[in-house]
Amino acid sequence: MCDHADTLLCVNPVWFRTMCFLPVFVYLPFYFVGIYAFIFGKEWIRLPVYTWALLLSASLVVMTAEQKWGEYKSHNFDSLFWPYIAYIIIPWIYVIRICPKHPFSRKVVTEEKKNQ
């Protein structure tokens, strides 16, 4: 089936290979919706961002644990792990960004406050 034995999608279990396709079928559609929501300031995106951050973090933990300690350990785990750090940091930056109750509204400064 595969040319070499250490190809990630060829040697790992079906559940692991399935998780590798989550970004294409689950996360990619969310990115388009998220871009729309952030451009137009839609506050309904808060719950989907929380869900996305948790799913992405959880799937990354599972995949890196398999690569580190699983039946088919990666021979170059360090070179695979460090680029994945962005998949932990960036979702939580978005979570922090949308934490306020109204993340897309700006404070209006009245004339009285400007003059004080």
Helices and strands as residue ranges (DSSP letters): H 8-11, H 14-20, H 22-22, I 23-27, H 28-40, G 43-45, H 46-69, H 77-84, H 86-97, H 111-115
